[in-house]
Amino acid sequence: MGAQESVPGHGSIPEMHHYYSKFMRECPSGLLSLHEFKKLLGLQGLDPQGDLYIKRVFDIFDLNQDGFIDFLEFIAAINLVIRGKIDQKLKWYFKLYDADGNGCIDKKELLSIFTAIQAINGHTGMSAEEFTSMIFQKIDVNNDGELTLEEFISGVERDEDLMELITKSFDLSNVLKVIQTGRRNSI
């Protein structure tokens, strides 16, 4: 394995430099707390639902679970969002939805995450309830009201419309634009 593969964002040094200087400017300690993460994204003062979502995103980016995002975790997260393969992203999304960490997503978990995402990304033409029902209808093969990671990934990969919908609704590039431009873009 060449050393190049492990370099985050290889081939895009100016972009990484941009993120690094932004990160260090906003976060001189090199460790981003949840509060600073929200500040960096201009997402203070969200409703409780939106807050919950940002906290989940933060916890997933905080790979070593020390309560802070360091620069490497930050870059890994940005890399996943920009360059991650679709199954990596789906795993990430699954982790995001599985709020209680039991390895399954139920309707309530999906609904609360989707409601939160809508609070941040703006509405996507269908209500959180409709979206949740549709996902379960399409993916919950054994109708047990829960989705396992396998059901989720194979279900989404099998259905192009669903794939597009999930990719669009949970596209974090909005969040990245905010990081790059330093302000929250109104949608």
C-alpha positions, 0 to 999 in steps of 0.5 A: 500500500502506497503512503499516498492513500493514507494522506487525507485529501491527497492531491488537494493541498490548498484545500486542506491548508484552507481547512487547517488555517480555518480550523486553527483560527477558530480553534487555537487549542487544536481541539474543537468542543461541541460549542465551538463546532456549532460556532464554526458552523454558525449553528448556535440557537437551533431548536432542540431537534436541530441541536440534537442532530448537530450533537450526533454529527459531532459525536460521530466525528469525534472518533476517539470519543474524547468529547473533542474533534481534533484536526485529524478527526475534522479532516477525516470527517470532511474527507468522508463527506467530500470523497467518501464512497457511497457505502461508507457514507451510508454506514455513517448515516446509519450510525447517525440515525441509530441514536441508541446504538443498538445496531437497528434504526426504528421509525422514531429514530429516523423521524427525529433525525430527519426532522432535525436535518430539515431544521438545518437544511430546510424542507425537502418537499415532503414531511419527515413523517412521509419520508420515514414511512417511505423509507420503511416501506421500501427497505424494511423487508421483514416488516419488523419496524426496524432496519439493520445496517444490511437492510439499510445499505442494500435497500438504499443501494437497490433503489436509485430514487431513494439513494438520490433522496438520501444523498440530497437530504443528508448532504453535508456539503451545506455544512462544509460550505459554511465552514469554507465561506465562514457564514451560514448560507441561507438555502 
